[in-house]
Amino acid sequence: MKKLLLLFFACTVYHLGHAQTTDSLDREKLLQYYQAQQYAEAAQYLQNFSKDSSDVNKVKQLAYANLMAGKLPEAKGFYLQLIKIDSNNFNAYKQLAKLESDPQSQSKKAYLVKANQLNATDAEVAAQLADLYFKNNLFSKADEILKPALNADNNNLLLLNVKMPLDMILKRNTEAIKTGKILIEANKNPSAHLLLQMASSYREIRDYKTAISYLEQAIKEGISPKIASYYGLLGDSYESMNQNKEAIEIYKKGLQFENNGSLYYNIALAYENKLNDKKNAINYYTQYLNSIKDPQKQRRHIAFIKNKIEELKR
């Protein structure tokens, strides 16, 4: 890939040099800037030469060099200049759309529309434009934009991520499921949102058993692995304010997400020391003992808890 990029730079610089021989542009020096990724220096070097603002190759290079150097306002200016002298430059419209900070701006839409007209099979442009139409409830337009791009690359993930919710809106649930399966296969850890979309699609075709499976996965995926510890901290905060019954309820809520031993222990302590409820204290100390995964490593602690349970029974 790196060799291909260098070849591209070499070819572009070659053409640029021939267009500006009167200005004594050193093509080798410019190529060295690109190879060293010194894009700001390359942009400055180019700027020092030809004053011909209608030179397509020069403007392309200036736009690219400034873009890669992170000088986005300057890059946008050169891309705007480029479409004035080359109104059918696909890459210029594509880059101008990317440089628009407002995702809903009319100018971004205009650039995407023009880029799509010039190249309807570019997946990145098609996905962005279709998504923009989708978010503005123009579902037929979104569908129209996706078709040629999908015909060219029917497994492109950018396109499929827009296609699935569109299929659902248009009641093409079987197609949505097919798309969803490709997306899940491509992602080792599919998002809760994608799993929920699958569940919704199966519900629409009345396959409730499969829908339940995806819903359970979505719930599991949507829960933070640290949520039990968060409830532990929340409950402890209530205990610190002497709101002990509230603390216990918070701890119990945490248990709905994870069979967490520390929560059982906190509940038992609260019942024993704060509410003087021996029966419930014994119950939760027992559940705490049952939750210990490696009894051999915690023999002393287990003996301590068992002794405490015996004392509470007296």
Secondary structure, DSSP 8 states (H G I E B T S, - for coil): -HHHHHHHHHHHHHHHHHHTGGGT--HHHHHHHHHTT-HHHHHHHHHTS---TT-HHHHHHHHHHHHHTT-HHHHHHHHHHHHHH-TT-HHHHHHHHHH-S-TT-HHHHHHHHHHHHH-TT-HHHHHHHHHHHHHTT-HHHHHHHHHHHHHH-TT-HHHHHHHHHHHHHTT-HHHHHHHHHHHHHH-SS--HHHHHHHHHHHHHTT-HHHHHHHHHHHHHHHS-TTHHHHHHHHHHHHHHTT-HHHHHHHHHHHHTT---HHHHHHHHHIIIIIS--HHHHHHHHHHHHHH-S-GGGGHHHHHHHHHHHHHHH-
